[in-house]
Amino acid sequence: MQTQTYVVTGMTCQHCVASVTEEVGELAGVSSVEVDLDSGRLRVAGQDVTVEQVQAAVTEAGYSAEPA
């Protein structure tokens, strides 16, 4: 199991947090997703999850993410 941390830009409310959590949580191999609205941090735990997959899921939710 590995943990990756990202900085998500564009989130302004709990609906944003829910959207990012849902999209990233649907990725194969993801076991947990934590999003902190105040800091913009996204923590993803799982196996065989690439940076590109996480970034694509965050983009699908309407935001952008960069590895922290």
DSSP file (Angstrom, degrees, kcal/mol; ACC not computed):
  #  RESIDUE AA STRUCTURE BP1 BP2  ACC     N-H-->O    O-->H-N    N-H-->O    O-->H-N    TCO  KAPPA ALPHA  PHI   PSI    X-CA   Y-CA   Z-CA
    1    1 A M              0   0    0      0, 0.0     2,-0.3     0, 0.0    46,-0.2   0.000 360.0 360.0 360.0 137.3    0.0    0.0    0.0
    2    2 A Q  E     -A   46   0A   0     44,-3.0    44,-2.3     2,-0.0     2,-0.4  -0.927 360.0-144.3-127.3 153.7    1.3    3.4   -0.9
    3    3 A T  E     -A   45   0A   0     -2,-0.3     2,-0.4    42,-0.2    42,-0.2  -0.973  14.2-170.7-119.9 131.8    0.1    6.9    0.0
    4    4 A Q  E     -A   44   0A   0     40,-2.9    40,-2.8    -2,-0.4     2,-0.4  -0.927   7.3-153.6-119.3 144.9    0.2    9.9   -2.3
    5    5 A T  E     +A   43   0A   0     -2,-0.4    63,-2.8    38,-0.2     2,-0.3  -0.964  15.6 177.2-121.8 138.1   -0.4   13.5   -1.5
    6    6 A Y  E     -AB  42  67A   0     36,-2.6    36,-2.4    -2,-0.4     2,-0.5  -0.885  28.7-128.4-131.7 160.7   -1.6   16.2   -3.9
    7    7 A V  E     -AB  41  66A   0     59,-2.9    59,-1.8    -2,-0.3     2,-0.5  -0.975  26.5-157.3-110.5 121.2   -2.6   19.8   -3.9
    8    8 A V  E     - B   0  65A   0     32,-3.5     2,-0.4    -2,-0.5    57,-0.2  -0.839   4.3-157.2-100.8 132.2   -6.0   20.4   -5.5
    9    9 A T  E     + B   0  64A   0     55,-2.6    55,-1.5    -2,-0.5     3,-0.1  -0.872  67.4  35.7-110.1 143.8   -6.8   23.8   -6.8
   10   10 A G  S    S+     0   0    0     -2,-0.4     2,-0.3     1,-0.3    -1,-0.1   0.264  73.0 132.5 105.8 -10.1  -10.3   25.2   -7.4
   11   11 A M        +     0   0    0     -3,-0.2    -1,-0.3     1,-0.1     3,-0.1  -0.586  15.9 159.2 -77.7 134.3  -12.2   23.6   -4.5
   12   12 A T        +     0   0    0     -2,-0.3     2,-0.3     1,-0.2    -1,-0.1   0.492  57.0  18.6-129.3 -10.7  -14.3   26.1   -2.6
   13   13 A C  S  > S-     0   0    0      1,-0.0     4,-1.7    24,-0.0     3,-0.3  -0.901  84.2 -88.2-153.8 177.4  -17.0   24.1   -0.6
   14   14 A Q  H  > S+     0   0    0     -2,-0.3     4,-2.5     1,-0.2     5,-0.2   0.789 121.2  61.5 -66.8 -27.6  -17.9   20.7    0.7
   15   15 A H  H  > S+     0   0    0      2,-0.2     4,-2.3     1,-0.2    -1,-0.2   0.903 103.3  51.1 -63.4 -39.4  -19.6   19.8   -2.6
   16   16 A C  H  > S+     0   0    0     -3,-0.3     4,-2.4     2,-0.2     5,-0.2   0.929 109.6  49.9 -60.1 -46.2  -16.2   20.2   -4.2
   17   17 A V  H  X S+     0   0    0     -4,-1.7     4,-2.6     1,-0.2    -2,-0.2   0.914 110.7  49.7 -59.1 -44.7  -14.7   17.8   -1.6
   18   18 A A  H  X S+     0   0    0     -4,-2.5     4,-2.5     2,-0.2    -1,-0.2   0.888 109.9  51.0 -63.4 -40.3  -17.4   15.3   -2.3
   19   19 A S  H  X S+     0   0    0     -4,-2.3     4,-2.3     2,-0.2     5,-0.2   0.931 113.3  43.9 -64.0 -46.2  -16.9   15.4   -6.0
   20   20 A V  H  X S+     0   0    0     -4,-2.4     4,-2.5     1,-0.2     5,-0.4   0.926 113.9  51.1 -64.8 -44.7  -13.1   14.9   -5.8
   21   21 A T  H  X S+     0   0    0     -4,-2.6     4,-2.2    -5,-0.2    -2,-0.2   0.912 112.1  47.2 -59.0 -44.1  -13.6   12.1   -3.2
   22   22 A E  H  X S+     0   0    0     -4,-2.5     4,-1.0     2,-0.2    -2,-0.2   0.943 114.3  44.9 -65.0 -49.3  -16.1   10.3   -5.4
   23   23 A E  H >< S+     0   0    0     -4,-2.3     3,-0.6     1,-0.2     4,-0.3   0.931 118.5  41.6 -63.4 -47.3  -14.1   10.5   -8.6
   24   24 A V  H >< S+     0   0    0     -4,-2.5     3,-1.6     1,-0.2    -1,-0.2   0.886 110.1  58.9 -68.9 -37.7  -10.8    9.5   -7.0
   25   25 A G  H 3< S+     0   0    0     -4,-2.2    -1,-0.2    -5,-0.4    -2,-0.2   0.711  97.4  62.0 -64.3 -20.6  -12.4    6.8   -4.9
   26   26 A E  T << S+     0   0    0     -4,-1.0    -1,-0.3    -3,-0.6    -2,-0.2   0.571  79.0 109.9 -82.1  -9.2  -13.7    5.1   -8.0
   27   27 A L  S X  S-     0   0    0     -3,-1.6     3,-1.6    -4,-0.3     2,-0.1  -0.428  80.9-105.8 -68.5 139.0  -10.2    4.4   -9.3
   28   28 A A  T 3  S+     0   0    0      1,-0.2    -1,-0.1    -2,-0.1     3,-0.1  -0.434 105.1  23.0 -62.8 134.0   -9.1    0.7   -9.2
   29   29 A G  T 3  S+     0   0    0      1,-0.3    18,-2.1    -2,-0.1     2,-0.4   0.232  87.0 128.7  95.2 -13.6   -6.7    0.1   -6.4
   30   30 A V  E <   +C   46   0A   0     -3,-1.6    -1,-0.3    16,-0.2    16,-0.3  -0.631  27.1 173.7 -80.0 128.6   -7.7    3.1   -4.3
   31   31 A S  E     +     0   0A   0     14,-3.1     2,-0.3    -2,-0.4    15,-0.2   0.699  65.3   9.2-105.7 -26.4   -8.5    2.0   -0.7
   32   32 A S  E     -C   45   0A   0     13,-1.8    13,-2.5     2,-0.0     2,-0.4  -0.991  54.2-163.8-155.3 150.3   -9.0    5.5    0.9
   33   33 A V  E     -C   44   0A   0     -2,-0.3     2,-0.4    11,-0.2    11,-0.2  -0.999   6.8-175.5-133.9 128.7   -9.3    9.1    0.0
   34   34 A E  E     -C   43   0A   0      9,-2.5     9,-3.0    -2,-0.4     2,-0.4  -0.994   3.5-173.4-125.8 127.8   -9.0   12.1    2.3
   35   35 A V  E     -C   42   0A   0     -2,-0.4     2,-0.6     7,-0.2     7,-0.2  -0.982   8.6-162.7-122.8 128.6   -9.6   15.6    1.1
   36   36 A D  E  >> -C   41   0A   0      5,-2.8     4,-2.0    -2,-0.4     5,-0.7  -0.935   1.8-165.2-110.9 111.7   -9.0   18.7    3.3
   37   37 A L  T  45S+     0   0    0     -2,-0.6    -1,-0.2     1,-0.2   -26,-0.1   0.898  84.8  55.1 -62.7 -43.3  -10.8   21.8    1.9
   38   38 A D  T  45S+     0   0    0      1,-0.2    -1,-0.2     2,-0.1    -2,-0.0   0.897 121.6  26.9 -61.1 -43.5   -8.8   24.3    4.0
   39   39 A S  T  45S-     0   0    0      2,-0.1    -1,-0.2    -3,-0.0    -2,-0.2   0.649  99.4-128.2 -93.7 -16.1   -5.4   23.2    2.8
   40   40 A G  T  <5 +     0   0    0     -4,-2.0   -32,-3.5     1,-0.3     2,-0.3   0.612  56.0 152.9  77.1  11.9   -6.5   21.8   -0.6
   41   41 A R  E   < -AC   7  36A   0     -5,-0.7    -5,-2.8   -34,-0.2     2,-0.4  -0.554  29.2-166.7 -82.3 139.1   -4.7   18.6    0.3
   42   42 A L  E     -AC   6  35A   0    -36,-2.4   -36,-2.6    -2,-0.3     2,-0.5  -0.995   2.5-167.0-122.3 124.3   -5.7   15.3   -1.2
   43   43 A R  E     -AC   5  34A   0     -9,-3.0    -9,-2.5    -2,-0.4     2,-0.5  -0.964   5.4-172.3-116.1 124.5   -4.3   12.1    0.3
   44   44 A V  E     -AC   4  33A   0    -40,-2.8   -40,-2.9    -2,-0.5     2,-0.4  -0.964   2.1-170.5-120.3 126.4   -4.8    8.9   -1.7
   45   45 A A  E     +AC   3  32A   0    -13,-2.5   -14,-3.1    -2,-0.5   -13,-1.8  -0.936  35.5  86.4-116.2 140.6   -4.0    5.4   -0.3
   46   46 A G  E     -AC   2  30A   0    -44,-2.3   -44,-3.0    -2,-0.4     2,-0.4  -0.989  66.1 -72.9 165.9-165.6   -3.9    2.3   -2.4
   47   47 A Q  S    S+     0   0    0    -18,-2.1     3,-0.1    -2,-0.3    -2,-0.0  -0.973  97.7   1.9-127.7 139.9   -2.0    0.0   -4.7
   48   48 A D  S    S+     0   0    0     -2,-0.4     2,-0.5     1,-0.2    -1,-0.2   0.843  82.8 145.1  57.5  39.1   -1.0    0.5   -8.3
   49   49 A V        -     0   0    0    -20,-0.2    -1,-0.2    -3,-0.1     2,-0.2  -0.941  36.4-148.9-108.3 123.3   -2.5    3.9   -8.6
   50   50 A T     >  -     0   0    0     -2,-0.5     4,-2.0     1,-0.1     5,-0.2  -0.507  22.9-119.9 -91.8 159.5   -0.5    6.3  -10.8
   51   51 A V  H  > S+     0   0    0      1,-0.2     4,-2.8     2,-0.2     5,-0.2   0.898 116.1  55.3 -58.1 -41.8   -0.2   10.1  -10.5
   52   52 A E  H  > S+     0   0    0      1,-0.2     4,-2.3     2,-0.2    -1,-0.2   0.878 105.7  50.8 -62.2 -39.3   -1.8   10.4  -14.0
   53   53 A Q  H  > S+     0   0    0      2,-0.2     4,-2.1     1,-0.2    -1,-0.2   0.924 112.4  46.1 -64.7 -44.2   -4.8    8.4  -12.9
   54   54 A V  H  X S+     0   0    0     -4,-2.0     4,-2.5     2,-0.2     5,-0.2   0.930 113.0  49.5 -64.9 -45.3   -5.4   10.6   -9.9
   55   55 A Q  H  X S+     0   0    0     -4,-2.8     4,-2.4     1,-0.2    -1,-0.2   0.899 110.6  50.5 -61.7 -40.2   -4.9   13.8  -11.9
   56   56 A A  H  X S+     0   0    0     -4,-2.3     4,-2.2     2,-0.2    -1,-0.2   0.890 110.7  49.5 -64.4 -39.3   -7.4   12.5  -14.5
   57   57 A A  H  X S+     0   0    0     -4,-2.1     4,-1.4     2,-0.2    -2,-0.2   0.903 111.6  48.0 -66.9 -41.1  -10.0   11.7  -11.8
   58   58 A V  H  X>S+     0   0    0     -4,-2.5     5,-2.2     2,-0.2     4,-0.5   0.899 111.4  50.9 -66.1 -40.0   -9.6   15.2  -10.2
   59   59 A T  H ><5S+     0   0    0     -4,-2.4     3,-1.2     1,-0.2    -2,-0.2   0.894 106.1  55.5 -62.3 -40.3   -9.9   16.8  -13.7
   60   60 A E  H 3<5S+     0   0    0     -4,-2.2    -1,-0.2     1,-0.3    -2,-0.2   0.836 104.6  53.9 -60.5 -33.0  -13.0   14.8  -14.3
   61   61 A A  H 3<5S-     0   0    0     -4,-1.4    -1,-0.3    -3,-0.1    -2,-0.2   0.611 127.9-101.6 -77.7 -12.5  -14.4   16.3  -11.0
   62   62 A G  T <<5S+     0   0    0     -3,-1.2     2,-0.2    -4,-0.5    -3,-0.2   0.633  88.8  88.3 104.8  16.6  -13.6   19.8  -12.4
   63   63 A Y      < -     0   0    0     -5,-2.2    -1,-0.4    -8,-0.1     2,-0.3  -0.707  66.7-118.2-132.7-178.8  -10.4   20.7  -10.6
   64   64 A S  E     -B    9   0A   0    -55,-1.5   -55,-2.6    -2,-0.2     2,-0.4  -0.948  21.3-164.3-127.9 153.0   -6.7   20.3  -11.0
   65   65 A A  E     -B    8   0A   0     -2,-0.3   -57,-0.2   -57,-0.2    -6,-0.1  -0.994   6.9-172.8-138.5 141.7   -4.1   18.4   -8.9
   66   66 A E  E     -B    7   0A   0    -59,-1.8   -59,-2.9    -2,-0.4    -2,-0.0  -0.985  39.6 -98.1-128.3 142.1   -0.4   18.4   -8.6
   67   67 A P  E      B    6   0A   0      0, 0.0   -61,-0.3     0, 0.0   -63,-0.0  -0.320 360.0 360.0 -56.8 139.7    1.7   16.1   -6.4
   68   68 A A              0   0    0    -63,-2.8   -62,-0.2   -26,-0.2   -27,-0.0   0.444 360.0 360.0 -88.2 360.0    2.7   17.7   -3.2
